[in-house]
Amino acid sequence: MSATLAKGQNGPLATNDVVISVQLPAPADLSALLVTESGKVRSDADFVFFNQPTGPGVNLQPAPAGQPASLVVSLNAVPADIAQIRAVITLDDATSNFGRFQAPTALVSDSAGNQLYEYRIDGLNTESIVIALELYRRQSEWKVRAVGQGYAGGFAALVTDHGVTVDESPAATQVPPPPTYQPAQAAQPGPGYPPPPQPAYPTQQQPQYPPTQQGYPQGAPGYPPPGQGYPPPPAPGGYPPPAQPGPGQGYPPPGQPAAQQQPSEISLSKDRPVSLVKGQRVTLRKEGGAALTFVKMGLGWDPVRSRGMFGNRTVDIDLDASVVMFADMNVVDVAYYGQLTSKDGSVRHQGDNLTGEGEGDDEVILVDLTRLPAHVSTLVFIVTSYKGHTFEQVQNAFCRLVDGANNAELARYTLAGGMPFTAMAMAKLFRVGNDWKLQALGEGFQAKHPGEAVPQLGRFLGN
């Protein structure tokens, strides 16, 4: 008897050979992306689709006319450095969308045809592509997770964001249909985020720093992939320099930027964590003067519980923590749940918490201060509400600075009261001479994901 999965749920796979198939009333293709811990393919050979039906441990099995093919996966044949296998459904007609049809259903079966899991992918609207399921490793075992993340950036953006190189014509930057893609030698930046390995920001010329995992604990595999073009750039070619928000975009109003306030500064204490108030700063030096080198920024929140006719109810709020890296006023990179590690390897996001349930930090971002490139001057830590819920529906929101060497909490900032905004700038790290400082921000603005937030962060820059 099969189990029914809801979005975000997972289940164990007790068999080595599994088959992923889909049911939907529109012509579509099924493909697979085999990705490492970084969320990227190792090479184009890790992309299994109709023009390349065989990959390491994964094969595309043809289906009767009018039906999508199936993915046949031999888990023991999947290379050890592959952490996730993402199953992608793409409508044949890229100008159409899933909102016009009955919700697709993804099925996972064993090699004998016995159905193990069923996942009805509800909530799709304007997307023509969806990452339906992912198979992922948890220690030595394999599991399946219901993902259901629509991808509005187009097929080229999807595969490019996962590190696949595509051969595009100039017109392909619109929303090209799937059959035009062939593996090639050079990637062109897609309209989604994260970008391919080369810098996506034309305003910033910088050397490449090969990412490494040295000094970081191993993050758990299986983080949900990007959804709905998340975050899409506001304009083709990358982010413009962050601008001052217009009326209604944020708080405080234009003319009172946070960077122009006169903040107070306190020192870290070895005895107890420093409790920050909005605008306060601390220098990242321990008592005795030693500079911190490796820190963790933990962010947490709880959904407000409301009392109804049938008892207490918790609103399904999906908040995402991100860190935006700046060189003066120019965006350098963004680390978020769709791109867990910055391109230079200095920042590592530990993954997405979809609900905020549970004690302690909901999301953790690791920062190796010794590996941040010299041109990076500010890191802004933000939390955005993917489904558009405001912080009036969130309680106990906080950020805290932790010494990565001993996991000791150094400073904490707790947000006071709910605000009618869908995004919050929680804190920033910034350079002053040879020192790094932390400043509590606690400023709200309107953005559902980092792509909408980045152009509004300019008012938090500067010392």
N, C-alpha and C positions, 0 to 999 in steps of 0.2 A: 504494500500500500504506500502510495507516494505522500510526501509531506508538502504542504502549501507554505510558501515563503512570502513574507511581506518585505517591503523595501528596507534594506539594511540588515535583514536577518541572514544568518548563515547556518550551515549544517555540515556534518562530517561526510566524507566520502569513504566508504568501506571497501570499495572495489577499485581495481587498477584501471579498468577500461570503461570510459563513460562516453555518452553521446549527448551532445547539446543540439536541440532542434527548436524551432519556433513555429507558432501558429498565428497567422494574421491574414486578413482578407484583402491584402494588396500585394502586388509583386514587390519582392525585396530580396536582398542578398544578405547572407550571413558570413562574417569573416572573424578572424581571431588575431589579436595582438599579444605576443609573448614578451613580457617586460621584466626587467630586473627590479631590484629594490628601489632604484631611482625613478621608476615609472617609464623607462625608455626601453625600446628594443635594442639588442646588441648590434644588429645589422638588419638590412632589408629582408633577409631570409626569415626573420622572426615575424613577418606579416603574412598570414595565410588568407588568401582570398581567391576569387574565381580564376584569375590569371596566374596565380601561384598557389595551387591547391595543396601543396605538401610543405610542411614545416617540421621542426624538431619535435617529434612526439604528437603532432597534430595534423590531421588530414581532413580536407573538405570532401564530403561524400555527396555525390549528386543525388537529387531528389526527382520525383516525377514532375512533368511539365507543369509550370504554374506554382510550384512549391519551392520555398527556399531550401538550399542544401543544408546538410547537417555537419557538425564538427565532431569528428571522432578523435578522442584524446586517449593516448596511452600514457598514463601519469608516470610510470617508471622509465619512460623514454624521454621525458622532458629534462633538459639539461639542468644541472644543480644550481646554476646561477640565475635561472628563470624563477621569479617569485610569484608571478601572477599570469594567468591566461584570461584575457578579456574578450568576451564574445560580443560582437557588434552587429546590430541589425541596421541595414541601410535601404531605404525605399528606392526602387528603381527610378522613380520620377522625383528628382531632387527639388522640383518646384512644388511638390505636394508636401503633406505633413501628416503625422500620426493622429492629429486631432480630428481628421476627417473620417477616421475609421474606428471600428471597435478595437479596444486595447489589445495589443499583441500579448501572447503568452509564450514564455520560455520554458522548455522542458529539459530535465536532465534524467537520462536513463542509463542502465547498465548495458553491456554488450548484447545481452539476451533480449533486450527490449523492455525490461521491467522498469517502469517509471519510478524514479527516486524522489524528484522534486518538481514542483510546478510553481511558476511565478507569473502572475498576471501583472503586466507593467501598466499600472494606472497613472493618470496625471500628466500624460504627454499632451502637448498642444501644437505648437508651431514647428516642432523639430522634425527633421526627416531622417535623423540618425539617433540611435540610442545604444549606449553600452548596457546590455541587458544583464549579463551575469559575469562573474569572474570566479575562476578556480584559483585558489591561492594556498601557499604552504603555511602551515603553522607548526613550527619545529619540524618534525619528520613526517607529519601527517598532511593530507590535502583536505581542503574544505571548499564549499561553494557558498558564494554570497550573492544575494539579490541586490543588484545595483540600481538599475532603472534610471540612469542619468541621461537625459536628452542632451544632444550636442547640436547647437544651432550654428556653429561656425562653419559648417560644410565639411565634406569628406576630406578635402585636402588639409584643412586645419586639424582634423582629428588625427590623421596618420602622421602629419608633420609634428604635432605636439608630442607624439609618442616616439619621435626620433626616426621615422621612416622618411627616406628621401623620395621625392616625387618629381616627375618631369612634367612641368606645367607650361601651357601656353599663356600669353598675356591675359587672355580672358578668364583664365582659371581662378583668378582672385575673386570672382563673384561667388556663385555657389555651384561648382561644376558637378555634373553627374558622375557617379562612381566609375563607369567603365573607362574613363579616360586616363586612369592612373597606372603607371608602370614604374617599377623600381629603377632609380637612376643614380647618378653619382653626386649630385649637388642638390641641397634642399633650398627651397625658396620660403621665406617667412610666410606662414599661414595667417589668416585673420584671427585666430584664437590665441589663447595663452595657456600653457607656457610656450615660449618660442623655441625654435631649433637651437642647437648648441651655439651658433654664432649670435652676437648681440642683436637684439631686435630694436634697439633704441637708436635712431639715427643721430640724435643730439649728443651721444656719449661715445667717444672713441676711447677704447681701453684695451689693455692686454688680456689674454685669456688665462685664467688660473685653473688648471685641471682639478676638478673636485676629487677629494679623497674622503674616506671615512675615518681617517686617523683621529683619535681622540674622542670619537662619538660612540655612545652605546648603540648597539644594533636596534633599529626601529622595527616594530612588528610589520610584516608584510600585509597586504590586503587592504590598503587604504582605498576608499572610494575614489574613482577617477574623476576627471573634470566633467561638469554637467552644464548643458545649455550654453556652450561657448564660454565657459567660466574660467577666468574673467575675459570677456572680449575687449580688445582695445577700442577706445572711443573713435579712432580714425585709422584708416589703413596706414601701415608702415610703422606702427608703434605709438607709444604714449607721447603726447606733447609735454613740455614742461608744466608742472602743476601750476594751476592758476588760483587766484583768489576766488572764493565762492561768491556767487551772486545772491540777491535777496532770496531768502527762504532756503538756501542750500545748507546752511550749517549754523553752528552756535559757537562762539558769539557772533553777532552780526558783522558784516563787512565794516572795516574801519576800526575794529577792536581785535586784531589778530592775536592769537595766544602768545606768539613769539615776542610781542611788544610789552607784555605785562612784566612786572618786576617780581620775579620769583625769589623765594627764600631758598637757602641752601643749608642742609644739615649733613652730619657725618655719619658713616656707618658705625654700628656698634657691634662688638663681639659678643655682648651679653644677650641681646635680644634684637629681633628684627625692628627696623625703623618703620614707623607708621607714617606714610606720606599723606599730605593733603594736596588737593588740586594745585598744580603749579610748582610744588616744591621739587628741589633737586637734591641728588646725592652724587658725590664723586665716587667712582668705582675703585676705591682704594680701601684696603682693610686698615684696621687700627695698627699703627706701626709704619704705615706708608706703602706697603706692598700693593702693587696694582693687580686687580683681578685680570685673569687671562681667559677664562672659560666660564660663561654664565648661562643660566637657563631662565627664560621668561615663561612662567606659568600663568595661564589665563583660565579663569573659571567663572561659572554662572549657574543659576538654577532657574528653570521656568516657574512662573507664578502659578500656584495651584488655586483654582477657583471652585467654590462650592456650588453644586447644581442639584437638580432634583434627584439624581441618582448617585449622589455622593461627590467627593472631591474629584476634580478633573484637571489634568495637566495639559496645557496647550502644547502641540507638537511644534516646537521652535527649533530651527536649524541655524545655529550660529557658527561662524567660521572665523578663526583667528589667522591673521596674515601678518607678515612683516615686509615693508617696502623699503628698499635700500636706495639712498640718494647720494649723488655726488653734487654738492651744492644744491641747485634747483633741478637737476636732471635725474630722472629715474634710471637706476642701474639694473635692478633686478627685483623680483617679487618671489617670496617663498610662501606657499600656501598649500592646501591639501592636494591640489592637482599637480604641483611641482614641489616636492618635499625638500629638495636641496638646492641652494643657490648655485649658479653656474661656477662660482669660484670655490665652492665647498665650505665656505666659512659659516653658513647658516643652514640649519637643518630643522625642518618642521617634523614633529613626531607623529602627525596624522590627525585625522578628522574625528571629532566627536559629534554625532548627529543630533543629540538630544540635550546634553548638559546634565544628564542624570549621573548620580554617584558623587562620592566625596572627593575632595581634593581638586587638583588641576584637571580641567577638561581638555585643554590642549597645551602642549609644551613646545617651545621653540628654543633650540640650542644655538648659542652664538660663540664662536671661537674668536675672541677679540684679536688674537695674534695673527689670524689669517685674513682678517678683513683688509682688502686692498687699500692703499694709502689714499686713493681718491674718494673712497666712501666716507662721507662725513656725517650722515644721519641715518638711523634706522627707526622707522615709525611703526609701532605695533597697533594694529587695528582689529576690531571685531565687527563683522558684518552679518546681517540677518538675511539669509538666502531666500526665505519665503516671504519676506516683507513684514514680519512682525517687528514691533517697535520695542525699545527697551523699557517701556511701561509694563510689558509682559515678562520682564526678566528681573530677578532679584539676586542679591548676593554676588553681583559681578565684581571681580577683582583681578588685579595682575600682581605678580610677586616676582622679585628678583632672587635667584638662588645661585649660590656659589657652586659651580660645576665640579670643583675639586672635592668637596665634602658634603654636598647637598644641603648645606645650611642656608636657611632663609635669611636674606639680608635686608630686604625692604618689601613693603606691601602697600598697595594703593587700592582702597575699596571705593567703588562707585556709590555715591550717596543719592538714593532715590532714582526712580525711573524717569526716562526722558522720551519725548515723542519722536525719536529718531530711529532709523534702521541701521545706523552704523555708529561706531564709537572709536575715536582715537584714544587709546588707553594710556600709552606712554611712548617715550622716545629715548633712544640712546644717541648721543652726539659727541663729537670730538671738541675739546677745548685744549689746544696745544697738544701735549703728549698724553692727556688724560681723556678718559671717557666718562661722561656723566649720564645719569638717568633722571628724567623729569616726568612726573605724573601729569597727564593731560586731562583726561575725563571730559572730552569735548564731543558732542554729538553732531551728526550730519546725516544726510539722506544718501544711502548707497546700499545695494543688496549684495554686492560682491566687489572684490578688489578693482576690477576694471572700471567700475563707476566711482570708486573711492579715490583712486590715484590722482585725478585732476583736481581734487578738492583738498589735497594735503599740503599745498604750498604754504598756507598760513601757519603751519606747525614747524616750519624750517627756520633756521637762524637761531642765534643764541641770545 
